[in-house]
Amino acid sequence: MDYFELYGIAPVLQPDPQQVQKIYYLLCRKYHPDQFSLSDTKAQDEAIQMTSLVNEARSVLLHPDRCLEYLLRRQGILNEEIKQELP
């Protein structure tokens, strides 16, 4: 899933940190594994995966260099298989 779609924000180089943080808390409440403690194993596993995705997306969106790299990979400018260093 695309990080910008997950957070419901436009793909920009420097997302508003306050907006990202606010959405992060909403998504954490929605997908926190404790919310699914009485659900079946599949739902619990999906909640864990979504929580991990929400955390990774926040980390990328709040870090300018990682966000730039993510945007370039998203556009196909950087290759996933080749380790490239950004200046």
N, C-alpha and C positions, 0 to 999 in steps of 0.2 A: 504494500500500500504506500502511496505517495505521502510523504510527511506533510506537505502543504494541504493536501486533501484531507488528511486525518485531522489536522488542526483547523480546517475550514478557512484558511487564509490564502491570499494571493501569493504566487511564487515571486518573492522579492529577495534581493541580496541581504538586506538587513531588516528582518521582521521586527515589529515593535515588541521589545522584551516584556513589557507589561501585559500586552495582549497574549503573547505566547504563554506566559506564566499563568494568566487567568484561565486560559483554555486547558492548560496542563492540569490544573487542579480539578476542573470539571471532568476531564477524561479519566483522571485517577479515581475519582469517586465512582464514575460509571463502570470502569473495568477492574476495580480493585478485587483481587481474588477472594477477599472476605465476603464480598457481595454474592459470591457463587458457592459458598460453603455447603449449601444444601442442594446444589444442582448436581447433575450427573458429571461424570469424569470428563466427558467431551467439553462441556461448558466451562468447567474449571480450567482445563488445558487452554482453551481459547482465551479465557480471561488472563491467564499468565502470559500468553503470547502477546495479547493486546497491551498489557501493562508494560512489557518489555519494549514493544514498538513505540508506545507513548513516551517512555523514558529516553529511548534512543533519538526519537524525533526532536524532543526538547533539547537534548544535548547538541544536536546538529544545528537547529534553528537559532540557538542562542550564541553559537560560536561562529564569528564571521568567516574564518578560514574554512571551517568544516561546511558551512552553509554554501560558500562559493563553490567548493569542490562538489557538493551534492547537486547544486544547480547545473554545473558543467556536465556531470555524469548523466543527469536527468535529460539534458539536451543532446546527449550522445557525443559531446565534444571530448570528454575524457573517456578512455577505455577502462572498463572494470578490471580487465586481466593484466593490464600493464601498470606497474607502480610508477606514478608520475609525481614529481614534486612541483608544487606551485610556488612561484617566486613570492 
